[in-house]
Amino acid sequence: MKTLKIISAIILIIAISSCKKENIVSSTDCDCNYADSSSSHPKNATFRAVIDKYVQMGLPGISVLVEDSNGVWVGAGGYADIENNIKFTPCHISKAASITKFLVATLFFKLQEEGKINIDDPVSNYIDASILKKIKNADGITIRQLMNHTTGIFDVITSSDFYLAVLNNPNKDWTQEELLKYVYGVNPYELNNPYPAHYSSTNTLLLSMCIENATGEKHDKLLREKVLEPLGMTSTYYQGREEIPSTAAQGYFDLHNNGKINNVSNLITGSGNGYGGIFSNVFDLHKFIKAVLIDKTILSQASLDQMLNFTQEDTDFYTGYGIIKKFTLKQNYGIGHTGRDLGYNADLFYFPERNITMVFFVNYGTNGESALKQVFFDFESELVDKILE
């Protein structure tokens, strides 16, 4: 998700103190029972040093998985729950945020292969005109435009009115229609050459509605049946649609931008509506990206060819169909998705020219300004550099 404006820290503290029901409960220790050969990986000390460096610089907790020609390296550092002194482990789940879009797009292509929906279908086939007429730029759009972010439709997650509503009711489970009211009548983004795309979470929200109306089933149910269960993603949950277990890491953010971080786990920005809400760990997301892009066991080559057709949005961000291309200014580009939310960050990328996979979670948010925001981006950049060197 793109950076949204943070409203007054005073309002935030009032909202947090008035929470009646916690969506994310206190974290518990997570028993990591997996075969770990990370110590024999040639870059073990290098990757370990990167994690330790950025935990020391203030990021609360980090988990990382890298697979390259030397095998799989897994590591973690910091805390999943600072208040309860719970260490962050690779088995803890954390919020994947917009990586949800990658999973929902994979579901879409599965349904297209089954003949239940088509990428060139008009959105009006599935969403009532009474809704679409209130969304600027929605007239005549197709599912293709939703999926590669070329509609220009306003991004709900950047609405200050929506964010204020989240503050006033932080644990609310939002419906798609409730979210769309913050898009109605708002001017669209201008789409100009050479960058004819503009990333918007509203696009994937509308996609989730199309999927549900095309199939007669909830998209979260289909996602579990057609993607998560077949891939054995047993540590993946969809916030807003499913209960999140206590193995979830807390999410943190420096509300006052004064060097003191606060727990913002229960400020829920519309999870469960296509564009965000997946909680997972490095192992499950590793399974997912391998199945989609490397082993190619979940989608046909024809679907992948459509998914991997990219449109440039800016100098280092290209939108595919539910997937993005990034790190194009480094040694090798990556394809996958980022996840950015108020208290969480995640990356899931495959570097095809090197056959390297990278997954990481950080339980600190960048959807707002703070001193640690740049620390996070420095961590991401340095980790990618070390992976590719």
C-alpha positions in Angstrom: 0.0 0.0 0.0 1.2 3.5 -0.7 2.0 5.9 2.2 -1.1 7.3 3.9 -1.2 10.5 6.0 -1.2 9.8 9.7 -3.8 11.8 11.7 -3.1 13.3 15.1 -1.3 11.1 17.5 -3.7 12.3 20.2 -6.6 10.9 18.3 -4.7 7.6 17.8 -4.0 7.3 21.6 -7.7 7.9 22.3 -8.7 5.3 19.8 -6.3 2.7 21.1 -7.4 3.3 24.7 -11.0 2.8 23.7 -10.6 -0.6 22.0 -13.3 -2.9 23.3 -12.2 -6.1 21.7 -8.7 -7.1 20.6 -8.4 -8.6 17.1 -4.7 -9.3 17.7 -4.2 -10.8 21.2 -0.9 -10.8 23.1 1.7 -12.9 21.2 2.8 -16.3 22.6 6.0 -18.2 22.0 6.1 -20.1 18.7 7.6 -23.6 18.6 9.8 -23.6 15.4 10.1 -27.3 14.5 11.8 -27.3 11.1 15.0 -28.7 9.6 17.4 -25.8 9.8 20.7 -25.9 7.9 21.1 -22.2 7.9 24.4 -22.3 9.9 26.1 -24.1 6.9 24.9 -21.5 4.4 27.9 -19.5 3.0 26.1 -16.2 3.8 24.9 -17.2 7.3 27.0 -14.6 9.0 26.1 -12.0 6.4 22.4 -12.4 6.7 22.5 -12.7 10.5 24.5 -9.5 10.7 21.9 -7.6 8.6 19.1 -8.7 10.9 21.0 -7.8 14.0 22.1 -4.4 12.7 18.5 -3.3 12.0 17.1 -4.7 15.2 19.8 -2.6 17.0 18.7 0.4 14.9 15.1 0.1 16.3 13.1 -2.3 14.1 11.1 -4.4 16.7 11.3 -7.8 15.0 12.4 -9.3 11.7 12.1 -12.8 10.1 13.8 -13.7 6.8 14.0 -16.7 4.5 16.3 -16.8 1.5 16.6 -19.6 -1.0 19.5 -19.6 -3.4 21.9 -22.1 -5.0 23.3 -22.8 -1.6 20.0 -23.9 -0.1 17.5 -22.3 2.3 18.6 -19.8 4.9 16.2 -18.8 7.7 16.7 -16.4 10.6 14.9 -13.9 12.9 15.7 -11.3 15.5 14.1 -8.9 17.8 10.6 -9.3 19.4 7.2 -10.4 18.2 5.8 -8.9 21.4 7.9 -6.3 23.1 5.5 -5.9 26.0 5.6 -9.6 26.9 9.2 -10.2 26.0 8.3 -12.7 23.2 11.2 -13.2 20.7 10.4 -13.0 17.0 11.0 -16.4 15.4 10.6 -17.6 11.8 7.4 -19.5 12.8 5.6 -16.4 14.1 3.0 -15.1 11.7 2.9 -11.5 10.8 0.8 -9.2 8.6 1.6 -9.6 4.9 -0.6 -6.6 4.0 -0.7 -6.0 0.2 0.9 -9.4 -0.5 -2.8 -10.4 -0.1 -3.2 -9.0 -3.6 -0.8 -11.5 -5.1 -2.8 -14.4 -3.5 -6.2 -13.0 -4.6 -4.9 -12.6 -8.1 -3.7 -16.2 -8.1 -7.2 -17.2 -7.0 -8.6 -15.1 -9.9 -6.5 -16.9 -12.5 -7.5 -20.3 -11.0 -11.1 -19.3 -11.5 -10.4 -18.0 -15.0 -8.9 -21.4 -15.9 -12.1 -23.0 -14.6 -14.2 -20.7 -16.9 -15.9 -18.9 -14.1 -14.6 -15.4 -14.9 -12.5 -13.7 -17.6 -9.9 -11.0 -17.3 -11.5 -9.0 -20.2 -15.0 -9.1 -18.6 -16.5 -5.6 -17.9 -16.6 -5.0 -14.2 -20.3 -4.0 -14.8 -21.0 -7.7 -15.4 -20.5 -8.3 -11.7 -21.0 -5.0 -9.8 -24.3 -3.1 -9.9 -24.4 0.1 -11.9 -25.8 1.9 -8.8 -22.3 1.3 -7.2 -20.1 1.9 -10.2 -21.8 5.2 -11.1 -20.6 6.7 -7.8 -16.9 5.7 -8.5 -15.1 8.1 -10.8 -13.3 6.3 -13.7 -15.4 3.1 -13.1 -17.5 3.5 -16.2 -16.5 0.9 -18.8 -13.6 -0.6 -16.9 -12.6 -4.2 -17.2 -11.1 -6.7 -14.7 -7.9 -6.4 -16.6 -7.6 -2.7 -15.6 -8.4 -3.5 -12.0 -5.6 -6.1 -11.9 -2.8 -4.0 -13.4 -3.9 -0.8 -11.7 -4.7 1.2 -14.8 -8.2 2.4 -13.8 -7.0 5.5 -12.0 -9.6 4.9 -9.3 -8.9 6.6 -6.0 -7.2 4.4 -3.4 -9.5 3.9 -0.4 -6.5 3.4 1.9 -5.3 7.0 1.4 -8.7 8.5 2.5 -8.3 10.6 5.6 -12.1 10.1 6.3 -11.6 6.3 6.2 -8.6 6.5 8.4 -10.5 8.6 11.0 -13.2 5.9 10.9 -10.6 3.3 11.6 -9.4 5.3 14.6 -12.9 5.6 15.9 -13.7 1.9 15.5 -10.2 0.2 15.3 -11.3 -3.5 15.4 -14.2 -3.2 12.9 -14.6 -5.9 10.3 -15.3 -3.8 7.2 -17.5 -5.0 4.2 -16.6 -4.0 0.7 -19.6 -1.7 0.4 -18.7 0.1 3.6 -15.2 0.8 2.3 -16.4 2.0 -1.1 -18.3 5.0 0.4 -14.8 6.5 1.0 -14.2 6.3 -2.7 -17.5 7.6 -4.0 -17.2 10.9 -5.8 -13.5 11.3 -5.2 -11.5 12.5 -8.2 -9.4 9.8 -9.9 -5.7 9.8 -10.5 -4.3 11.1 -13.8 -2.7 8.4 -15.9 -0.1 9.8 -18.2 2.7 8.4 -20.3 5.3 7.2 -19.6 3.6 5.9 -16.4 0.1 4.9 -17.3 -0.5 2.9 -14.0 -1.4 4.1 -10.5 -1.5 1.6 -7.7 -4.8 1.6 -5.8 -6.1 -0.9 -3.2 -9.7 -0.1 -4.4 -8.9 -2.0 -7.6 -8.4 -5.3 -5.7 -11.4 -4.6 -3.4 -13.5 -4.4 -6.6 -11.9 -7.5 -7.9 -12.9 -9.4 -4.8 -16.5 -8.3 -5.4 -16.3 -9.5 -9.0 -15.0 -12.9 -7.9 -17.9 -13.3 -5.4 -20.6 -12.2 -7.8 -19.2 -14.4 -10.6 -19.0 -17.5 -8.4 -21.7 -17.0 -5.8 -19.2 -17.7 -3.0 -17.1 -15.6 -0.7 -13.6 -14.9 -2.0 -12.0 -15.8 1.3 -13.6 -19.3 1.2 -12.4 -19.8 -2.4 -8.9 -18.5 -1.5 -8.6 -21.2 1.3 -10.1 -24.0 -0.9 -8.2 -23.2 -4.1 -4.9 -21.7 -2.9 -4.1 -22.1 0.8 -5.2 -25.6 1.4 -3.8 -27.2 -1.8 -0.4 -25.6 -1.1 -0.4 -26.7 2.6 -0.3 -23.1 3.9 -1.4 -24.1 7.4 0.0 -21.0 9.1 -1.8 -18.5 6.9 -4.9 -16.6 8.0 -7.1 -13.9 6.6 -7.9 -11.1 9.0 -11.4 -9.8 8.9 -12.6 -13.3 7.7 -10.8 -15.6 10.1 -9.6 -15.5 13.7 -5.9 -14.7 14.0 -4.1 -17.0 16.5 -1.8 -15.9 19.3 1.2 -16.8 17.2 0.8 -13.5 15.4 3.4 -10.8 16.0 2.3 -7.5 17.4 2.6 -4.5 15.0 4.4 -1.3 16.0 4.7 2.3 14.9 6.2 5.5 16.3 3.0 7.6 16.7 4.7 10.8 17.8 7.8 10.4 15.7 9.8 10.9 18.9 11.7 7.5 18.9 9.1 5.7 21.1 7.2 3.0 19.4 3.6 2.1 20.2 1.6 -1.1 19.7 -0.9 -0.5 16.8 -1.8 -4.1 16.1 -5.5 -3.4 16.5 -5.9 -0.5 14.1 -7.4 -2.6 11.3 -7.4 -0.8 7.9 -10.1 -2.8 6.1 -8.5 -6.2 6.2 -10.3 -9.1 4.5 -11.5 -7.3 1.4 -9.0 -8.3 -1.3 -6.3 -5.8 -0.8 -4.9 -6.7 2.6 -5.3 -8.8 5.7 -3.3 -12.0 5.1 -1.2 -13.1 8.1 1.4 -15.7 7.4 5.0 -16.6 8.0 8.2 -17.0 5.9 7.6 -20.7 5.4 4.1 -20.4 4.0 4.9 -17.5 1.7 7.9 -19.4 0.5 5.7 -22.3 -0.4 3.3 -19.9 -2.2 5.8 -18.1 -4.4 7.6 -21.3 -5.3 4.3 -22.9 -6.4 3.4 -19.9 -8.5 6.6 -18.7 -10.1 9.2 -21.5 -9.9 7.5 -24.9 -9.8 4.5 -23.6 -11.6 2.2 -26.1 -10.0 -0.8 -23.9 -9.3 -1.3 -21.8 -12.4 -1.0 -22.7 -16.1 1.7 -21.1 -18.2 -1.0 -19.1 -20.0 -2.1 -17.6 -16.7 1.5 -16.8 -15.8 2.0 -15.1 -19.1 -0.9 -12.8 -18.4 0.1 -12.2 -14.8 3.7 -11.2 -15.7 2.8 -8.5 -18.3 4.0 -5.3 -16.6 3.1 -1.7 -16.8 5.5 0.9 -15.4 4.2 3.2 -12.6 7.4 4.9 -11.7 11.2 4.5 -12.0 11.3 1.3 -9.9 7.8 0.0 -9.7 5.9 -2.0 -12.3 2.4 -3.3 -12.0 1.6 -6.8 -13.4 -1.7 -8.6 -12.8 -1.7 -8.9 -9.1 2.1 -8.9 -9.0 4.7 -6.2 -9.1 8.3 -5.9 -10.4 10.8 -4.0 -8.2 14.5 -3.6 -7.5 15.0 -2.9 -11.2 17.8 -0.4 -10.4 19.8 -3.1 -8.6 21.8 -6.0 -10.1 18.7 -8.1 -10.8 15.0 -7.3 -10.6 12.5 -9.1 -8.4 8.9 -10.1 -9.1 6.4 -10.7 -6.3 4.8 -8.2 -4.0 5.4 -5.8 -1.1 3.2 -5.4 1.9 2.9 -2.1 3.8 0.5 -1.4 6.6 0.3 0.8 9.7 2.2 -1.6 12.0 3.7 -4.2 9.6 5.8 -4.7 6.5 6.6 -7.7 4.3 8.3 -8.5 1.1 7.9 -11.6 -1.1 10.1 -11.7 -4.2 11.6 -14.1 -6.7 14.7 -12.9 -8.7 14.3 -15.0 -11.9 17.7 -14.1 -13.4 19.4 -15.6 -10.3 16.8 -18.2 -9.2 16.7 -16.6 -5.7 13.7 -16.3 -3.5 13.4 -13.8 -0.6 10.7 -13.5 2.0 10.7 -11.3 5.1 8.5 -9.8 7.7 9.1 -6.7 9.9 6.6 -5.8 12.6 6.9 -2.1 12.1 4.8 0.1 9.8 5.8 2.6 7.1 2.3 3.9 6.3 3.2 7.1 8.0 6.2 9.3 8.7 8.7 8.3 11.4 12.5 8.1 11.9 12.3 4.3 11.5 10.6 4.5 8.1 14.0 5.1 6.4 15.6 2.5 8.6 13.1 -0.1 7.2 13.9 0.9 3.6 17.6 0.8 4.3 17.1 -2.7 5.7 15.2 -3.8 2.6 17.8 -2.4 0.3 20.8 -3.8 2.2 19.3 -7.3 2.5 18.6 -7.4 -1.3 22.1 -6.2 -2.0 23.6 -9.0 0.2 21.3 -11.6 -1.4 22.3 -10.6 -4.9 26.0 -10.0 -4.4 
